[in-house]
Amino acid sequence: MEALRANKVRAALTMLGVVIGSACIVLVVTVALTGKKYVSAQIEAVGSNIVYASLAQSSSSQTISLADQISLSDVEAIQQSARHVVEVAGTNDLPMTVVANGKAWPVGLIGVTPGFQKIRNLVIERGRYFDDSDFSAVSKVCVISEHLAETGLQPGNRIGQSLHVGELSLTVIGVFRERIGTFGQSEIRTDSVLVPYGLIKYYTGDAFIVTLYAQANRPENVALATREVSEILKARHRPEAEYVVENLSSILETSRRISLAMTIVLLLVALLALFISGVGIMNIMLVSVTERTREIGIRKAIGARQKEILYQFLLEAVLISGTGAIAGITLAIAIPFFIETLVRFLPVPGGVTIPISWLSVVLALVVSAATGVLFGYLPAKTAARLQPVESLRYE
């Protein structure tokens, strides 16, 4: 401690690399965990444990018969037979035109079966969603997207107003939004009109489902639910009919792989910073041994053993790396807390939670201390092997 206090600036600059390296280890793992949590939350918000199926596009040589289309009976069969599925819904959408305020613009008219809101996590901003009587009576009611409510309806209370979609006159009972926007990658668009499935069936005469949604009972059972839906559809239709049955797990798995690759690359950068700091520790310790040769000779002359000299310089290296590790870890933990506190004062819906892996904290501390021992051993060994007579002659 006396030796370190005598060269405060040199010791501080030596441990700077350890501070950066240990902070990087904790922050890299923290960023990876935050990204993984964010992506998982986004996918869950699009639809909890979703499996979706549709009739595959056939080649020109193969015709599609009406029997190949997914039907309401398929929806019921999956609901009853699939052990890992808790909710099933279907949609049939077609492009339509809304006329309002002397203007006409395209919208998506989407017929939905019961359970669609639960599976897709739709948020009802105003009014209500369809109830059982709306589905059974094929009521001419609709739930519309926020953008359409603002542009296609009169200002004020938009619930109860009429909306002319093609040849249909529908009563608006609710305004919805997607919990997480799919930006037109699903059947829901910026201007969308949801109606009971029976109304689409009555209007078009088509009694088939374009997209079938199934919700797995648990996240770990999504793959099993996907296989069950595929097997049921194949068993109920012609062998020639092909169905696309997919889930969002592949997106989640891809994000995990990207996150893992980035984590490994950034950890290598952090370890490189620790390696450079270790070389710095070794160089400074070698300089310190040279400067303190006479001190080492005096200690050996009055009875200090070789092992004690070795431990003294090893302890100095460990103190430098350990103190730097603690400072770096403290800095790495403080940054997420500061960001979370700052976000509370910003208009961020739901706030931000940044998970800190305490395993990474332990890892950073152990690796940093090991760096001190590894790179401090050579200077310590050099000091321990000095001969007392030669050391006392050194000026």
DRENDO-1510 file (C-alpha; in Angstrom, 1 decimal, always signed):
<recs>
REC; n; res; u; v; w
REC; 1; MET; +0.0; +0.0; +0.0 .
REC; 2; GLU; +2.9; +2.3; +0.8 .
REC; 3; ALA; +4.4; +1.6; -2.7 .
REC; 4; LEU; +1.0; +2.3; -4.4 .
REC; 5; ARG; +0.4; +5.5; -2.5 .
REC; 6; ALA; +3.9; +6.7; -3.5 .
REC; 7; ASN; +2.9; +6.5; -7.1 .
REC; 8; LYS; -0.8; +7.3; -7.2 .
REC; 9; VAL; -0.9; +8.6; -10.8 .
REC; 10; ARG; +1.0; +5.7; -12.2 .
REC; 11; ALA; -1.2; +3.2; -10.3 .
REC; 12; ALA; -4.4; +5.0; -11.4 .
REC; 13; LEU; -3.3; +5.0; -15.1 .
REC; 14; THR; -2.3; +1.3; -14.8 .
REC; 15; MET; -5.7; +0.3; -13.5 .
REC; 16; LEU; -7.6; +2.4; -16.1 .
REC; 17; GLY; -7.5; -0.4; -18.6 .
REC; 18; VAL; -8.9; -2.8; -16.0 .
REC; 19; VAL; -11.7; -0.4; -15.3 .
REC; 20; ILE; -12.6; -0.2; -19.0 .
REC; 21; GLY; -12.3; -4.0; -19.5 .
REC; 22; SER; -14.3; -5.0; -16.5 .
REC; 23; ALA; -17.0; -2.4; -17.2 .
REC; 24; CYS; -17.2; -3.6; -20.8 .
REC; 25; ILE; -17.8; -7.2; -19.7 .
REC; 26; VAL; -20.8; -6.2; -17.5 .
REC; 27; LEU; -22.2; -3.7; -20.0 .
REC; 28; VAL; -22.0; -6.2; -22.9 .
REC; 29; VAL; -23.9; -8.8; -21.0 .
REC; 30; THR; -26.4; -6.2; -19.9 .
REC; 31; VAL; -27.0; -4.9; -23.4 .
REC; 32; ALA; -27.4; -8.5; -24.7 .
REC; 33; LEU; -30.0; -9.3; -22.0 .
REC; 34; THR; -31.8; -6.1; -22.6 .
REC; 35; GLY; -32.0; -6.7; -26.3 .
REC; 36; LYS; -33.2; -10.3; -25.8 .
REC; 37; LYS; -35.9; -9.1; -23.4 .
REC; 38; TYR; -37.0; -6.3; -25.7 .
REC; 39; VAL; -37.3; -8.6; -28.8 .
REC; 40; SER; -39.2; -11.2; -26.7 .
REC; 41; ALA; -41.6; -8.6; -25.4 .
REC; 42; GLN; -42.2; -7.3; -29.0 .
REC; 43; ILE; -43.0; -10.8; -30.3 .
REC; 44; GLU; -45.2; -11.5; -27.3 .
REC; 45; ALA; -47.0; -8.2; -27.9 .
REC; 46; VAL; -47.7; -9.1; -31.6 .
REC; 47; GLY; -49.4; -12.2; -30.4 .
REC; 48; SER; -48.8; -14.5; -27.4 .
REC; 49; ASN; -47.4; -17.8; -28.5 .
REC; 50; ILE; -48.9; -17.5; -32.0 .
REC; 51; VAL; -49.0; -20.3; -34.6 .
REC; 52; TYR; -50.5; -19.1; -38.0 .
REC; 53; ALA; -51.5; -21.2; -41.0 .
REC; 54; SER; -52.7; -20.5; -44.5 .
REC; 55; LEU; -53.2; -22.4; -47.8 .
REC; 56; ALA; -49.9; -22.3; -49.7 .
REC; 57; GLN; -49.8; -20.7; -53.1 .
REC; 58; SER; -49.9; -23.5; -55.7 .
REC; 59; SER; -48.0; -23.8; -58.9 .
REC; 60; SER; -49.8; -23.0; -62.2 .
REC; 61; SER; -50.1; -26.8; -63.0 .
REC; 62; GLN; -52.0; -27.4; -59.7 .
REC; 63; THR; -55.5; -26.0; -59.2 .
REC; 64; ILE; -57.0; -25.1; -55.8 .
REC; 65; SER; -60.4; -26.5; -55.0 .
REC; 66; LEU; -62.8; -25.1; -52.5 .
REC; 67; ALA; -62.2; -28.2; -50.3 .
REC; 68; ASP; -58.6; -27.2; -49.9 .
REC; 69; GLN; -59.5; -24.0; -48.2 .
REC; 70; ILE; -59.3; -23.8; -44.4 .
REC; 71; SER; -62.8; -23.8; -43.0 .
REC; 72; LEU; -64.6; -23.0; -39.8 .
REC; 73; SER; -64.8; -26.8; -39.2 .
REC; 74; ASP; -61.0; -26.9; -39.3 .
REC; 75; VAL; -60.9; -24.2; -36.6 .
REC; 76; GLU; -63.3; -26.2; -34.4 .
REC; 77; ALA; -61.3; -29.4; -35.0 .
REC; 78; ILE; -58.0; -27.7; -34.0 .
REC; 79; GLN; -59.7; -26.2; -30.9 .
REC; 80; GLN; -61.0; -29.7; -29.8 .
REC; 81; SER; -58.1; -32.0; -30.9 .
REC; 82; ALA; -54.9; -30.0; -30.4 .
REC; 83; ARG; -53.7; -30.7; -26.9 .
REC; 84; HIS; -51.2; -27.8; -26.8 .
REC; 85; VAL; -53.6; -25.1; -28.2 .
REC; 86; VAL; -55.8; -23.0; -26.0 .
REC; 87; GLU; -57.4; -20.6; -28.5 .
REC; 88; VAL; -58.0; -20.7; -32.2 .
REC; 89; ALA; -59.3; -17.9; -34.5 .
REC; 90; GLY; -59.6; -17.2; -38.2 .
REC; 91; THR; -59.7; -14.2; -40.5 .
REC; 92; ASN; -60.9; -13.5; -44.0 .
REC; 93; ASP; -59.9; -10.1; -45.4 .
REC; 94; LEU; -60.6; -8.3; -48.6 .
REC; 95; PRO; -59.8; -4.8; -50.0 .
REC; 96; MET; -62.7; -2.3; -49.8 .
REC; 97; THR; -63.3; +1.4; -50.1 .
REC; 98; VAL; -64.6; +3.7; -47.4 .
REC; 99; VAL; -66.6; +6.8; -48.5 .
REC; 100; ALA; -66.7; +9.6; -45.9 .
REC; 101; ASN; -66.6; +13.4; -46.0 .
REC; 102; GLY; -66.9; +13.3; -49.8 .
REC; 103; LYS; -63.7; +11.3; -50.1 .
REC; 104; ALA; -63.0; +7.6; -50.8 .
REC; 105; TRP; -59.9; +5.7; -49.8 .
REC; 106; PRO; -58.9; +2.0; -49.6 .
REC; 107; VAL; -59.3; +0.0; -46.4 .
REC; 108; GLY; -59.0; -3.6; -45.3 .
REC; 109; LEU; -62.3; -5.2; -44.3 .
REC; 110; ILE; -61.4; -8.1; -42.0 .
REC; 111; GLY; -63.8; -10.7; -40.9 .
REC; 112; VAL; -62.7; -12.3; -37.6 .
REC; 113; THR; -63.9; -15.2; -35.5 .
REC; 114; PRO; -64.2; -15.2; -31.7 .
REC; 115; GLY; -60.8; -15.3; -30.0 .
REC; 116; PHE; -59.0; -13.1; -32.5 .
REC; 117; GLN; -58.6; -10.2; -30.1 .
REC; 118; LYS; -57.2; -12.5; -27.4 .
REC; 119; ILE; -54.6; -14.1; -29.7 .
REC; 120; ARG; -53.5; -10.8; -31.4 .
REC; 121; ASN; -53.5; -8.8; -28.2 .
REC; 122; LEU; -55.6; -5.9; -29.7 .
REC; 123; VAL; -56.0; -2.9; -27.5 .
REC; 124; ILE; -59.5; -1.4; -27.5 .
REC; 125; GLU; -59.0; +2.3; -27.1 .
REC; 126; ARG; -62.7; +3.3; -27.0 .
REC; 127; GLY; -65.9; +1.5; -27.0 .
REC; 128; ARG; -66.0; -2.3; -26.9 .
REC; 129; TYR; -65.1; -5.5; -28.9 .
REC; 130; PHE; -67.5; -7.9; -30.4 .
REC; 131; ASP; -69.6; -10.0; -28.0 .
REC; 132; ASP; -71.2; -13.4; -28.5 .
REC; 133; SER; -74.5; -11.8; -29.7 .
REC; 134; ASP; -72.6; -9.9; -32.4 .
REC; 135; PHE; -71.1; -13.1; -33.8 .
REC; 136; SER; -74.3; -15.2; -33.5 .
REC; 137; ALA; -76.6; -12.5; -35.0 .
REC; 138; VAL; -74.2; -11.4; -37.7 .
REC; 139; SER; -74.6; -7.8; -36.6 .
REC; 140; LYS; -73.6; -5.0; -38.9 .
REC; 141; VAL; -71.2; -3.6; -36.4 .
REC; 142; CYS; -67.4; -2.9; -36.7 .
REC; 143; VAL; -64.3; -2.1; -34.7 .
REC; 144; ILE; -62.0; +0.2; -36.6 .
REC; 145; SER; -58.3; +1.3; -36.4 .
REC; 146; GLU; -57.3; +4.6; -34.7 .
REC; 147; HIS; -56.2; +6.2; -38.0 .
REC; 148; LEU; -59.5; +5.4; -39.7 .
REC; 149; ALA; -61.5; +6.7; -36.7 .
REC; 150; GLU; -59.7; +10.1; -36.9 .
REC; 151; THR; -59.9; +10.5; -40.7 .
REC; 152; GLY; -63.2; +8.7; -41.6 .
REC; 153; LEU; -65.5; +9.7; -38.9 .
REC; 154; GLN; -66.9; +13.0; -37.6 .
REC; 155; PRO; -65.1; +14.6; -34.6 .
REC; 156; GLY; -66.5; +14.0; -31.2 .
REC; 157; ASN; -67.8; +10.7; -29.9 .
REC; 158; ARG; -67.0; +8.3; -32.7 .
REC; 159; ILE; -68.8; +5.3; -31.1 .
REC; 160; GLY; -72.2; +4.8; -32.7 .
REC; 161; GLN; -71.4; +6.6; -35.9 .
REC; 162; SER; -72.0; +4.9; -39.3 .
REC; 163; LEU; -69.3; +3.9; -41.7 .
REC; 164; HIS; -70.0; +3.1; -45.3 .
REC; 165; VAL; -67.6; +0.4; -46.5 .
REC; 166; GLY; -68.4; -0.6; -50.0 .
REC; 167; GLU; -72.1; -1.5; -50.1 .
REC; 168; LEU; -72.3; -2.0; -46.3 .
REC; 169; SER; -73.3; +0.5; -43.7 .
REC; 170; LEU; -71.7; -0.5; -40.4 .
REC; 171; THR; -72.1; +0.9; -36.9 .
REC; 172; VAL; -68.9; +1.6; -35.1 .
REC; 173; ILE; -68.8; +0.0; -31.7 .
REC; 174; GLY; -65.1; +0.3; -30.9 .
REC; 175; VAL; -61.7; +1.7; -31.9 .
REC; 176; PHE; -58.6; -0.5; -31.6 .
REC; 177; ARG; -54.9; -0.5; -32.1 .
REC; 178; GLU; -52.2; -3.1; -32.3 .
REC; 179; ARG; -50.2; -3.4; -29.1 .
REC; 180; ILE; -47.1; -3.5; -31.3 .
REC; 181; GLY; -47.5; -2.3; -34.9 .
REC; 182; THR; -47.0; -4.9; -37.6 .
REC; 183; PHE; -46.8; -2.2; -40.3 .
REC; 184; GLY; -48.9; -4.0; -42.8 .
REC; 185; GLN; -47.1; -7.3; -42.4 .
REC; 186; SER; -50.3; -8.9; -41.1 .
REC; 187; GLU; -53.9; -8.5; -42.3 .
REC; 188; ILE; -54.2; -5.4; -40.1 .
REC; 189; ARG; -53.3; -2.2; -41.9 .
REC; 190; THR; -53.3; +1.5; -41.0 .
REC; 191; ASP; -57.0; +1.7; -42.1 .
REC; 192; SER; -58.7; -1.5; -41.1 .
REC; 193; VAL; -62.3; -2.5; -40.3 .
REC; 194; LEU; -62.9; -5.5; -38.2 .
REC; 195; VAL; -66.3; -7.2; -38.6 .
REC; 196; PRO; -67.8; -10.5; -37.4 .
REC; 197; TYR; -66.7; -13.4; -39.6 .
REC; 198; GLY; -70.3; -14.2; -40.5 .
REC; 199; LEU; -70.8; -10.8; -42.1 .
REC; 200; ILE; -67.9; -11.3; -44.5 .
REC; 201; LYS; -69.3; -14.8; -45.3 .
REC; 202; TYR; -72.8; -13.3; -45.9 .
REC; 203; TYR; -71.4; -10.4; -48.0 .
REC; 204; THR; -69.0; -12.4; -50.2 .
REC; 205; GLY; -70.4; -15.9; -50.1 .
REC; 206; ASP; -67.0; -17.2; -49.2 .
REC; 207; ALA; -67.1; -19.7; -46.3 .
REC; 208; PHE; -63.3; -20.2; -45.9 .
REC; 209; ILE; -60.6; -18.9; -43.7 .
REC; 210; VAL; -57.6; -17.0; -45.2 .
REC; 211; THR; -55.4; -17.0; -42.1 .
REC; 212; LEU; -55.8; -19.3; -39.1 .
REC; 213; TYR; -54.3; -18.4; -35.8 .
REC; 214; ALA; -53.7; -20.8; -32.9 .
REC; 215; GLN; -52.4; -19.9; -29.5 .
REC; 216; ALA; -50.1; -22.4; -27.7 .
REC; 217; ASN; -50.8; -22.9; -24.0 .
REC; 218; ARG; -47.1; -22.3; -23.1 .
REC; 219; PRO; -44.1; -20.7; -24.8 .
REC; 220; GLU; -42.1; -23.9; -24.8 .
REC; 221; ASN; -45.0; -25.7; -26.5 .
REC; 222; VAL; -45.2; -23.5; -29.6 .
REC; 223; ALA; -43.3; -26.0; -31.7 .
REC; 224; LEU; -45.6; -28.8; -30.6 .
REC; 225; ALA; -48.7; -26.7; -31.3 .
REC; 226; THR; -47.3; -25.9; -34.7 .
REC; 227; ARG; -46.9; -29.6; -35.5 .
REC; 228; GLU; -50.4; -30.4; -34.3 .
REC; 229; VAL; -52.0; -27.7; -36.4 .
REC; 230; SER; -50.1; -28.9; -39.5 .
REC; 231; GLU; -51.1; -32.5; -38.9 .
REC; 232; ILE; -54.8; -31.7; -38.4 .
REC; 233; LEU; -55.0; -29.6; -41.5 .
REC; 234; LYS; -53.2; -32.3; -43.6 .
REC; 235; ALA; -55.5; -35.0; -42.2 .
REC; 236; ARG; -58.6; -33.1; -43.0 .
REC; 237; HIS; -57.8; -32.2; -46.6 .
REC; 238; ARG; -56.4; -33.7; -49.9 .
REC; 239; PRO; -52.8; -34.9; -49.8 .
REC; 240; GLU; -52.0; -32.6; -52.7 .
REC; 241; ALA; -53.0; -29.5; -50.7 .
REC; 242; GLU; -50.1; -27.7; -49.1 .
REC; 243; TYR; -50.4; -25.5; -46.0 .
REC; 244; VAL; -47.9; -23.0; -44.6 .
REC; 245; VAL; -47.9; -23.4; -40.8 .
REC; 246; GLU; -45.4; -21.2; -39.0 .
REC; 247; ASN; -44.7; -19.5; -35.7 .
REC; 248; LEU; -42.7; -16.5; -34.4 .
REC; 249; SER; -40.2; -18.7; -32.7 .
REC; 250; SER; -37.9; -18.6; -35.7 .
REC; 251; ILE; -37.7; -14.8; -35.5 .
REC; 252; LEU; -37.0; -15.1; -31.8 .
REC; 253; GLU; -34.3; -17.7; -32.4 .
REC; 254; THR; -32.7; -15.5; -35.1 .
REC; 255; SER; -32.6; -12.6; -32.7 .
REC; 256; ARG; -31.0; -14.8; -30.0 .
REC; 257; ARG; -28.3; -15.9; -32.5 .
REC; 258; ILE; -27.6; -12.3; -33.5 .
REC; 259; SER; -27.5; -11.3; -29.9 .
REC; 260; LEU; -25.2; -14.1; -29.0 .
REC; 261; ALA; -22.8; -13.3; -31.9 .
REC; 262; MET; -22.7; -9.6; -31.0 .
REC; 263; THR; -22.2; -10.6; -27.3 .
REC; 264; ILE; -19.2; -12.8; -28.2 .
REC; 265; VAL; -17.6; -10.1; -30.4 .
REC; 266; LEU; -18.0; -7.4; -27.8 .
REC; 267; LEU; -16.7; -9.8; -25.0 .
REC; 268; LEU; -13.7; -10.4; -27.1 .
REC; 269; VAL; -13.2; -6.6; -27.3 .
REC; 270; ALA; -13.5; -6.4; -23.5 .
REC; 271; LEU; -11.1; -9.2; -23.0 .
REC; 272; LEU; -8.6; -7.5; -25.4 .
REC; 273; ALA; -8.9; -4.4; -23.3 .
REC; 274; LEU; -8.2; -6.5; -20.2 .
REC; 275; PHE; -5.2; -8.1; -22.0 .
REC; 276; ILE; -3.8; -4.7; -22.9 .
REC; 277; SER; -4.3; -3.6; -19.3 .
REC; 278; GLY; -2.5; -6.7; -18.1 .
REC; 279; VAL; +0.5; -6.0; -20.3 .
REC; 280; GLY; +0.4; -2.5; -18.8 .
REC; 281; ILE; +0.4; -3.9; -15.3 .
REC; 282; MET; +3.3; -6.2; -16.1 .
REC; 283; ASN; +5.4; -3.3; -17.6 .
REC; 284; ILE; +4.7; -1.0; -14.6 .
REC; 285; MET; +5.5; -3.8; -12.2 .
REC; 286; LEU; +8.8; -4.5; -14.0 .
REC; 287; VAL; +9.6; -0.8; -13.7 .
REC; 288; SER; +8.6; -0.9; -10.0 .
REC; 289; VAL; +10.9; -3.9; -9.4 .
REC; 290; THR; +13.8; -2.1; -11.0 .
REC; 291; GLU; +13.1; +1.1; -9.0 .
REC; 292; ARG; +12.8; -0.9; -5.7 .
REC; 293; THR; +15.8; -3.2; -6.2 .
REC; 294; ARG; +17.6; -1.8; -3.2 .
REC; 295; GLU; +14.5; -2.2; -1.0 .
REC; 296; ILE; +14.2; -5.8; -2.1 .
REC; 297; GLY; +17.9; -6.4; -1.2 .
REC; 298; ILE; +17.4; -4.8; +2.3 .
REC; 299; ARG; +14.3; -7.0; +2.9 .
REC; 300; LYS; +16.2; -10.1; +1.9 .
REC; 301; ALA; +19.2; -9.2; +4.0 .
REC; 302; ILE; +17.1; -9.0; +7.2 .
REC; 303; GLY; +15.4; -12.3; +6.6 .
REC; 304; ALA; +12.6; -12.0; +3.9 .
REC; 305; ARG; +12.2; -15.2; +2.1 .
REC; 306; GLN; +11.8; -15.5; -1.7 .
REC; 307; LYS; +8.2; -16.5; -1.3 .
REC; 308; GLU; +7.4; -13.4; +0.7 .
REC; 309; ILE; +8.9; -11.1; -1.9 .
REC; 310; LEU; +6.9; -13.0; -4.6 .
REC; 311; TYR; +3.6; -12.6; -2.6 .
REC; 312; GLN; +4.3; -8.9; -2.0 .
REC; 313; PHE; +4.5; -8.0; -5.7 .
REC; 314; LEU; +1.7; -10.4; -6.6 .
REC; 315; LEU; -0.5; -8.7; -4.0 .
REC; 316; GLU; +0.3; -5.3; -5.5 .
REC; 317; ALA; -0.7; -6.5; -9.0 .
REC; 318; VAL; -3.9; -8.0; -7.6 .
REC; 319; LEU; -4.7; -4.8; -5.7 .
REC; 320; ILE; -4.3; -2.7; -8.9 .
REC; 321; SER; -6.5; -5.1; -11.0 .
REC; 322; GLY; -9.0; -5.7; -8.2 .
REC; 323; THR; -9.5; -2.0; -7.4 .
REC; 324; GLY; -9.8; -1.3; -11.2 .
REC; 325; ALA; -12.4; -4.2; -11.5 .
REC; 326; ILE; -14.5; -2.8; -8.6 .
REC; 327; ALA; -14.4; +0.7; -10.1 .
REC; 328; GLY; -15.3; -0.7; -13.5 .
REC; 329; ILE; -18.2; -2.8; -12.2 .
REC; 330; THR; -19.5; +0.1; -10.1 .
REC; 331; LEU; -19.5; +2.2; -13.2 .
REC; 332; ALA; -21.2; -0.5; -15.3 .
REC; 333; ILE; -24.0; -1.0; -12.7 .
REC; 334; ALA; -24.5; +2.8; -12.3 .
REC; 335; ILE; -25.1; +3.4; -16.0 .
REC; 336; PRO; -28.2; +1.2; -16.4 .
REC; 337; PHE; -29.7; +2.7; -13.1 .
REC; 338; PHE; -29.0; +6.2; -14.4 .
REC; 339; ILE; -30.7; +5.4; -17.8 .
REC; 340; GLU; -33.8; +3.9; -16.0 .
REC; 341; THR; -34.1; +7.0; -13.8 .
REC; 342; LEU; -33.7; +9.3; -16.8 .
REC; 343; VAL; -36.3; +7.4; -18.8 .
REC; 344; ARG; -38.9; +8.0; -16.1 .
REC; 345; PHE; -38.9; +11.6; -17.0 .
REC; 346; LEU; -39.3; +10.9; -20.7 .
REC; 347; PRO; -42.6; +10.0; -22.5 .
REC; 348; VAL; -41.7; +6.3; -23.0 .
REC; 349; PRO; -44.7; +4.0; -22.7 .
REC; 350; GLY; -44.2; +1.4; -20.0 .
REC; 351; GLY; -40.8; +2.6; -19.0 .
REC; 352; VAL; -37.6; +0.8; -19.6 .
REC; 353; THR; -36.2; -2.0; -17.4 .
REC; 354; ILE; -32.5; -3.0; -17.9 .
REC; 355; PRO; -31.6; -6.3; -16.4 .
REC; 356; ILE; -28.2; -6.7; -14.8 .
REC; 357; SER; -26.6; -10.1; -14.8 .
REC; 358; TRP; -24.8; -10.7; -11.5 .
REC; 359; LEU; -23.1; -13.6; -13.1 .
REC; 360; SER; -21.3; -11.1; -15.4 .
REC; 361; VAL; -20.4; -9.0; -12.4 .
REC; 362; VAL; -18.7; -12.1; -10.8 .
REC; 363; LEU; -17.1; -13.0; -14.1 .
REC; 364; ALA; -15.7; -9.5; -14.5 .
REC; 365; LEU; -14.2; -9.5; -11.0 .
REC; 366; VAL; -12.7; -13.0; -11.4 .
REC; 367; VAL; -11.2; -12.3; -14.8 .
REC; 368; SER; -9.8; -8.9; -13.7 .
REC; 369; ALA; -8.2; -10.4; -10.6 .
REC; 370; ALA; -6.8; -13.3; -12.7 .
REC; 371; THR; -5.4; -10.7; -15.1 .
REC; 372; GLY; -3.5; -9.2; -12.2 .
REC; 373; VAL; -2.1; -12.5; -11.0 .
REC; 374; LEU; -1.2; -13.7; -14.5 .
REC; 375; PHE; +0.6; -10.5; -15.6 .
REC; 376; GLY; +2.0; -9.7; -12.2 .
REC; 377; TYR; +3.6; -13.1; -11.8 .
REC; 378; LEU; +6.6; -12.4; -14.0 .
REC; 379; PRO; +7.6; -9.1; -12.3 .
REC; 380; ALA; +7.0; -10.8; -8.9 .
REC; 381; LYS; +9.2; -13.8; -9.8 .
REC; 382; THR; +11.9; -11.4; -11.1 .
REC; 383; ALA; +11.8; -9.5; -7.8 .
REC; 384; ALA; +11.9; -12.7; -5.7 .
REC; 385; ARG; +15.0; -14.0; -7.6 .
REC; 386; LEU; +17.1; -11.0; -7.0 .
REC; 387; GLN; +20.3; -11.6; -5.0 .
REC; 388; PRO; +20.6; -9.6; -1.8 .
REC; 389; VAL; +24.3; -8.6; -2.3 .
REC; 390; GLU; +23.7; -7.5; -5.9 .
REC; 391; SER; +20.5; -5.7; -4.9 .
REC; 392; LEU; +22.2; -3.7; -2.1 .
REC; 393; ARG; +24.8; -2.5; -4.6 .
REC; 394; TYR; +22.1; -1.2; -7.0 .
REC; 395; GLU; +21.8; +2.6; -7.2 .
</recs>
